[in-house]
């Protein structure tokens, strides 16, 4: 019985180690020059997409690939409802530019 338990434990530990090499976590986007929260469950489209977030107190669009601010709007984040401000602090993912434009339009209206 002890031998079976030891073998099962060794297989479980080996599986965990192998899985960590096969599926490393993907770092999150950077906003305002600081590290953003990391999300290991990002999809491939998300990892190649955009983040709508905040830059210098305004709604901004970041490209995830190079963590670059593409543009910021004239809309002040402080003028938005608390729920929208919180979403922007966390970053709102957009798979493509069309979705990012839609998100920005909804926030700015």
Protein Blocks (a to p, Z undefined) as FASTA:
>chain_A
ZZmmmmmmmmmmmmmmmmmmmmccdddddeehiacdddfkbcfklmmmccdddeehiacd
ddfklopafbdcfbdfklpcfklmmmmmnopadfbfklmmmmmmmmmZZ
